[in-house]
Amino acid sequence: MARDVMCTVENCKFWENRNCTASAIEVNVDGGGHKAGYTAETNCQTFVAANKG
């Protein structure tokens, strides 16, 4: 199992210096299903907008 999960979504509350700090992550295929043909067809369901207020 991966220990480091790289992330480029700076406005996520779990983002810290290009790493995901969530205790678990969920990634799904856009539009449903169980197979993605390429990276752009996937998305992180763990995303929560950071409160920068």
C-alpha positions as CSV (number, residue, x, y, z in Angstrom):
1,M,0.0,0.0,0.0
2,A,1.3,3.5,-0.9
3,R,2.4,5.6,2.1
4,D,2.7,8.9,0.2
5,V,-0.1,10.1,-2.0
6,M,0.9,13.0,-4.2
7,C,-1.8,15.6,-4.9
8,T,-1.9,18.8,-6.9
9,V,-5.2,20.2,-5.6
10,E,-4.0,23.0,-3.4
11,N,-7.5,24.1,-2.3
12,C,-8.3,20.7,-0.6
13,K,-8.3,20.6,3.2
14,F,-6.1,17.4,3.0
15,W,-3.5,19.0,0.8
16,E,-0.1,19.7,2.4
17,N,3.0,20.5,0.3
18,R,1.9,18.4,-2.6
19,N,0.8,15.5,-0.4
20,C,-2.6,14.2,0.6
21,T,-2.9,14.0,4.4
22,A,-6.3,12.2,4.5
23,S,-6.3,9.0,6.5
24,A,-8.0,7.2,3.6
25,I,-8.8,8.2,0.0
26,E,-11.5,7.2,-2.5
27,V,-11.0,7.5,-6.2
28,N,-13.7,6.7,-8.7
29,V,-14.2,6.6,-12.5
30,D,-16.1,9.6,-13.9
31,G,-19.5,8.6,-15.0
32,G,-19.5,5.3,-13.1
33,G,-18.1,2.0,-14.0
34,H,-15.0,0.2,-12.8
35,K,-12.5,0.9,-15.6
36,A,-10.8,4.1,-16.7
37,G,-9.2,4.5,-20.0
38,Y,-6.9,7.4,-18.9
39,T,-6.1,9.6,-15.9
40,A,-8.6,12.3,-16.8
41,E,-11.5,9.8,-16.4
42,T,-10.8,9.4,-12.6
43,N,-11.5,11.7,-9.7
44,C,-10.8,11.9,-6.0
45,Q,-14.0,11.6,-3.9
46,T,-12.1,12.5,-0.7
47,F,-11.8,16.2,-1.8
48,V,-13.1,18.7,0.7
49,A,-12.6,22.4,0.0
50,A,-10.2,24.1,2.4
51,N,-11.5,26.9,4.5
52,K,-9.2,29.7,3.7
53,G,-11.5,32.3,5.2
